[in-house]
Amino acid sequence: MKVKIGVIGAGHLGKIHLKCIQDVAEFELIGFHDSDTERSKEVAAELGVTAFDTVDTLMDLVDALDIVTPTSSHYLLAKAAMSRDKHVFIEKPVTATVQEATDLLELQKQKKLVAQVGHVERFNPAMLSIQHLNIDPKFIEVHRLANFNPRGTDVSVVLDLMIHDLDILLNLVPSKIKRIFANGVCLVSKTPDIGNARIEWENGCVANVTASRMSFKNMRKMRIFQPDAYIGLDFLERSAQIIRMQEGPMPEADQASLNIFELETADGVKTVRIDIPQSQPVNAIQMELACFAESILKRKPPEVGIDAALRALTLAFQISDEIQLNLDKALA
């Protein structure tokens, strides 16, 4: 059995989704709709996929809808699809407002449908390579820097870029948020293009998160510090590094290893071990879509449901509100 799926939106990311869906065996791609007629013709010819004139016509023929449109349209499209008993995949951020996401979550529960949100960094090989670890962060440093691209400026840098990391942080730290400090700058957009947030949890963990879409250099790094290890994640290079420090000198059997060395400290000699876990060469978008298909076929919860997306969105708006408050103070 295959899941009949349609895609709404054939822009840059929508085309990627269409290509990925074609390579997921569990899907039968019925077609797509895009409001730009000329773009629809080009994409249909390039990918050999049927372009539908209306969303309703496409929706009639599918089991699931993949929504890859501007954030402002996510709510109405997802609500229409779920109201007609269609499973939905919604690109991040899930909706334009917290209330919209709350409403969709209630509808999804009522209809008992699968609704997955495209927080694709959960499927990044760097993240997948540390799934086996016991993560107990005390301090986390995050930098997500990108070149300016007008395509994402319908929302602030917090909702465009930082929200990726907020979703991961909320998944890593099992505690309630205690305090948030944030600031940002609007450079070429009406919303902040650079943002920084310090997040403190009740369990004592602290995260310093920076996002910018005005950088000359692309960077997507997360550094996790905990009592027994330092974990470095590079989402751009899709790699991870784990450094552990152990009491006592290096065992004789390890002396030939290039990834193990001794370190003189005030408390005596310690052994440092560097582990670079093997990253699987996966296509993260294709993998998240394949997981969506599996959730539908096996009737199991998705990897990133609306509930998780709602938590990330809520935190993103809390940070955005704090940034706006500080911007208003600076102008007063």
C-alpha positions in Angstrom: 0.0 0.0 0.0 1.2 3.5 -0.9 0.3 6.9 0.5 -1.1 9.2 -2.2 0.4 12.6 -1.6 0.2 16.0 -3.1 2.5 19.0 -2.6 1.3 22.6 -2.2 4.0 25.1 -3.1 6.7 24.6 -5.8 9.2 27.2 -4.9 12.8 26.5 -4.0 12.0 24.2 -1.1 8.8 22.8 -2.7 10.8 21.5 -5.7 13.2 19.8 -3.3 10.2 18.1 -1.6 8.8 17.0 -4.9 12.2 15.4 -5.9 12.5 13.7 -2.5 8.9 12.3 -2.5 9.7 10.7 -5.9 12.4 8.7 -4.2 10.3 7.6 -1.3 8.9 4.1 -2.2 5.9 4.5 0.3 4.6 7.5 -1.6 2.6 7.9 -4.8 3.1 11.5 -5.9 -0.2 12.6 -7.4 0.9 16.1 -8.2 1.3 19.6 -6.9 -0.3 23.1 -6.9 1.4 26.4 -7.0 -0.3 29.8 -7.3 2.3 30.9 -9.9 1.1 29.5 -13.2 4.4 30.0 -15.0 6.3 28.3 -12.3 3.9 25.4 -12.2 4.4 24.8 -16.0 8.2 24.9 -15.5 8.3 22.5 -12.6 5.8 20.1 -14.1 7.9 19.9 -17.3 11.2 19.6 -15.4 10.1 16.9 -12.9 7.4 15.2 -14.9 4.8 15.8 -12.3 1.2 16.9 -12.8 0.4 20.5 -11.9 -3.2 21.1 -10.5 -5.0 24.3 -11.1 -6.6 24.4 -7.6 -5.8 23.0 -4.1 -9.2 21.5 -3.8 -8.8 19.4 -7.0 -5.5 18.0 -5.8 -6.8 17.4 -2.3 -9.7 15.3 -3.6 -7.2 12.8 -4.9 -4.7 12.4 -2.1 -4.4 10.8 1.4 -1.9 13.4 2.5 -0.8 16.9 1.8 2.7 18.3 2.0 2.5 22.1 2.7 5.6 24.0 1.5 4.3 27.5 1.2 4.9 30.8 3.0 4.2 30.6 6.8 1.2 32.9 6.6 -0.7 30.2 4.6 0.1 27.2 6.6 -2.8 27.4 9.0 -5.6 27.7 6.4 -4.2 25.0 4.2 -3.5 22.5 7.0 -6.9 23.2 8.6 -8.7 22.6 5.2 -6.7 19.4 4.6 -7.3 17.9 8.1 -11.0 18.9 8.0 -11.2 16.6 5.0 -9.4 13.8 6.8 -6.0 14.3 5.1 -2.7 13.7 6.8 -0.4 16.8 6.7 3.2 17.6 6.5 3.8 21.3 7.3 7.1 23.1 6.8 8.5 25.0 9.7 7.5 27.2 11.4 4.3 25.3 11.8 2.0 28.4 11.7 2.3 32.2 11.9 0.9 32.4 15.4 0.8 30.2 18.6 -3.0 30.3 18.5 -3.1 28.9 15.0 -0.8 26.0 16.0 -2.9 25.3 19.1 -6.0 25.1 16.9 -4.3 22.7 14.5 -3.2 20.5 17.4 -6.7 20.3 18.7 -8.0 19.4 15.2 -5.3 16.8 14.6 -6.2 15.1 17.9 -9.9 15.2 17.2 -9.4 13.7 13.7 -6.7 11.3 14.8 -4.5 12.1 11.8 -0.8 12.2 11.3 0.6 15.8 11.3 4.3 16.2 11.0 6.3 19.5 11.0 9.5 20.0 9.0 12.1 20.6 11.7 14.6 19.0 9.4 17.6 19.3 11.7 16.3 16.5 13.8 17.3 14.3 10.8 20.7 15.9 10.3 23.4 13.2 10.3 25.2 15.1 13.1 22.1 14.7 15.3 21.5 11.1 14.3 25.1 10.2 15.2 24.7 11.2 18.9 21.3 9.6 19.5 22.9 6.8 21.5 24.4 9.2 24.0 23.1 10.2 27.4 22.7 13.9 26.8 22.7 15.9 30.1 23.6 19.5 29.1 24.7 22.2 31.5 25.6 24.8 28.9 24.9 25.0 25.2 26.4 27.4 22.7 24.7 27.8 19.3 25.6 29.7 16.2 23.4 29.6 13.0 24.7 32.2 10.5 23.6 32.5 6.9 24.0 34.7 3.9 21.1 37.1 3.2 18.3 35.5 1.2 15.0 37.5 0.6 13.1 34.2 0.4 12.9 33.9 4.2 12.2 37.5 5.2 8.4 37.0 5.6 9.3 36.2 9.2 12.1 37.3 11.6 15.4 35.5 11.9 14.1 33.9 15.0 11.3 32.2 13.2 13.3 31.6 10.0 16.6 30.2 11.4 16.8 30.2 15.2 13.7 28.0 15.5 15.6 25.0 14.1 17.9 25.2 17.2 15.1 26.0 19.6 13.4 22.8 18.6 16.6 20.8 19.2 17.2 22.5 22.6 13.7 21.8 23.8 14.2 18.2 22.8 17.6 18.0 24.6 16.7 19.7 27.9 13.9 18.1 29.9 13.0 21.0 32.1 10.8 24.1 32.2 12.3 27.4 31.0 13.0 29.8 33.9 14.2 33.0 32.1 14.8 34.4 28.7 17.0 37.4 27.8 17.1 38.4 24.1 18.1 41.2 21.7 18.3 41.7 18.0 18.8 44.1 15.1 16.9 44.9 12.0 19.3 45.7 9.2 17.6 45.2 5.8 14.2 43.7 6.9 11.3 45.1 8.9 11.9 42.2 11.3 15.2 41.3 13.1 17.9 40.0 10.8 20.2 39.2 13.8 19.1 37.8 17.1 20.6 36.5 20.3 18.9 34.7 23.2 20.1 33.5 26.6 17.7 30.8 27.8 17.8 29.5 31.4 16.0 26.3 32.5 14.9 25.4 36.0 17.3 22.5 36.1 20.3 24.9 35.8 21.0 24.4 32.1 21.8 27.6 30.1 21.9 28.1 26.3 23.3 31.0 24.4 21.8 31.1 20.9 22.7 33.4 18.0 21.1 33.5 14.6 21.9 35.8 11.7 20.9 36.0 8.1 23.4 38.8 7.4 26.6 36.8 7.6 29.4 36.5 5.0 30.1 33.0 6.3 27.6 30.2 6.7 27.7 28.4 10.1 25.4 26.0 11.8 27.1 24.8 15.0 26.0 23.6 18.4 28.3 23.0 21.3 27.0 21.0 24.3 28.9 21.0 27.6 28.0 18.4 30.3 29.9 17.0 33.3 31.2 14.0 31.4 31.7 15.3 27.9 31.9 18.1 25.4 29.8 17.4 22.3 30.3 19.5 19.1 27.8 19.4 16.3 28.3 20.9 12.9 25.0 20.8 11.0 26.6 22.3 7.9 29.3 19.6 7.7 26.9 17.0 9.1 29.4 15.8 11.6 29.9 15.4 15.4 32.8 15.3 17.8 32.7 14.0 21.4 35.4 14.8 23.9 35.6 13.0 27.2 38.0 13.5 30.1 38.8 10.7 32.5 40.8 10.6 35.7 44.3 9.2 35.7 47.0 8.7 33.0 46.4 7.2 29.7 46.4 3.4 29.7 49.4 1.9 28.0 47.2 0.1 25.4 45.9 3.5 24.2 49.3 5.2 23.7 49.4 4.6 20.0 46.0 6.2 19.4 45.9 9.7 17.9 42.6 10.4 19.5 43.7 9.8 23.1 46.1 12.0 25.0 47.1 13.1 28.5 46.5 16.5 30.0 48.2 17.9 33.1 45.7 19.7 35.3 45.8 21.2 38.8 44.1 18.0 40.0 46.6 15.7 38.4 46.9 13.9 35.1 43.8 13.2 33.1 43.1 11.3 30.0 41.3 13.0 27.1 39.5 10.9 24.5 38.2 12.3 21.2 35.5 10.3 19.5 34.2 11.2 16.0 31.1 9.1 15.5 30.3 7.9 12.0 27.7 10.0 10.2 25.3 8.3 7.8 25.2 10.0 4.4 21.4 10.6 4.5 19.2 13.1 2.8 17.6 14.7 5.8 14.5 16.0 3.9 13.9 12.7 2.2 14.3 10.9 5.5 11.8 13.2 7.3 9.3 12.6 4.5 9.9 8.9 4.6 9.2 9.0 8.3 6.0 10.8 7.6 4.9 8.0 5.2 5.8 5.4 7.8 3.8 7.2 10.5 0.8 7.2 8.3 1.1 3.5 7.2 1.9 2.3 10.7 -0.4 4.7 12.5 2.3 5.8 14.9 3.2 9.3 16.2 5.4 11.4 13.8 9.0 12.2 14.7 8.1 15.9 15.1 4.4 16.5 15.8 2.5 19.7 16.1 2.9 19.5 19.8 6.7 19.7 19.6 6.5 22.4 16.8 4.1 24.4 19.1 6.6 24.4 21.9 9.4 25.6 19.6 7.0 28.3 18.1 6.0 29.5 21.6 9.6 29.9 22.6 10.4 31.6 19.3 7.7 34.2 20.0 8.8 34.7 23.6 12.3 35.5 22.3 10.9 37.7 19.5 8.8 39.6 22.0 11.8 40.1 24.2 13.8 41.4 21.2 11.0 43.8 20.2 10.8 45.1 23.8 14.5 45.9 23.8 14.3 47.5 20.3 11.4 49.7 21.5 13.4 50.7 24.6 16.4 51.7 22.4 14.1 53.9 20.3 12.3 55.5 23.3 
